[in-house]
Amino acid sequence: MSLTPVERAAHYATRSSRFAKAGPKHLAYFKSVLDQPCSVTQRKGKMLTEKAATAPYNIDWMSQIQGDTPAVLLPTCTKQVSAILRYCQEEKLAVVPQGGNTGLVYGAEPVFDELVLSTQLMSAPPVVSKDTMSVEAEAGVILQQCQEACAKAGMLFPLTMGSKGSAMIGGTVSTNAGGIHFARYGSMHANVLGLEVVTAKGDVLNMMSTLRKDNAGYDLKHLFIGSEGTLGVVTRSAIRLYQQPRSKQTAMFRLSNFESVLALYHLAQEHLAECLSAFEVMDGESLTTSPANQVPYKRTDKNDAFRAGSDFTAAYFCVLVETNGSSETHDFEKLSEFVESAQTRLGDQLSGGGAYEPILSQSAAQTAQLWELREGVPVHLASSGRIYKYDVSFPIDKFYCIVEHTREIVYKKHKVNPAEVLVVGYGHFGDGNVHLNVIDLTRSHAAELDAALYPGVYEFCAAHGGSISAEHGVGMQKRDYVHLSRTPETIRLMQDVKRMMDPNGILNPYKVLPLDT
């Protein structure tokens, strides 16, 4: 029988007795802090305690984990965050920092009765500087709004992803988000120039800067980037910007097997290395739930062999290639030459016997349609049934092996009906980040899939040179498997850092690090 979100949360941890329960005196203190207007914005914060108001903050995006917070605290400035965390450390009140709550590893929700500290109201308009090629943004600024503010100034924000309409800057920093253009611009580790952080003890660390190089001691901002809110709460960020490309060229390819995907990538490096900004791969099966009018390459019965259990390779692959450059004419010709070379070098593997020609976008509208197809994949898959999502990475030549392995385990070893469970893979090929998705279409195979996938998927990653987490983080979902990607010595040092910075362990408990014994 499938667990409820509350039961699933309790499955991961037992409430620690070291944490106090928030009572009337605590809530009265928080209200007094939040009722004081911030000196800069003159805005008051808010506190939500009604069940209907706190409900959205209690459950994750996929409705898998649900807690029961007594209050959601919504500060409007760093001073309020500092006062809240200092008090919580003294009173041993557990706190979960939360941004847009779009995470996929159960890292931003309460597990039991932790307080939720939402940065949602820390959302002053981002300040873009063309002179320093940087943007300063508060933690609650939505990613898409930051992108648009930068674009208005002629600058490119380096991060984009499917959740851009709800993900917040503080969350993207705290999870070290990568996104679609990682291969060209890198993750937040590569682009954050400065941070303002409130530590678990309530201290404010002002590390804001727009310097590209600064070797004056430890670069502590990197301790908080990717720490998933376990060491401190990011309140402001200074992020590197790039010149907005004058030209964006896009093409989509249909390939018959993974070997040709790898060959196409190497060919792209030959022809497009200096301007290649995205190389996104989707297997044909990941497109089955997309609206029919969006899918440029439909499956055929003859390419459906893996569903019969005899062949676990994909029916086909779609590859979306994008370049960013400075000359529309030159860049279009360059991509056209790449397409022609691919057709010559890969032949039938690329065209499917002539039935599927590459699509070279001819307009901004067509480019948007192709990207909508890619960015819509996770949404359509999640709406098709109960979904198991894995964000893992491999050397690029092993990118797809995890999908084939999972299909074999699910269909052959555990004898799950292929018509009732969909196993698919897609992701950012340039950095080896594959999103393995297993969708229980009938919502009736929880027991078999739990047995097949845990810890099998992560053990396969460890055995084949991969990582259990490419960009979504560890959260609570992957906490017990960190040892597969980090040595015991490394984990002990991480635990030492956590104890030193958060002596009572109040900040985002039960997440990232193995539970205390």
Summary of the structure (lengths in Angstrom):
residues: 517
radius of gyration: 23.5
end to end distance: 29.2
largest distance: 73.7
contacts: 1795
relative contact order: 0.12
helix: 37%
strand: 20%
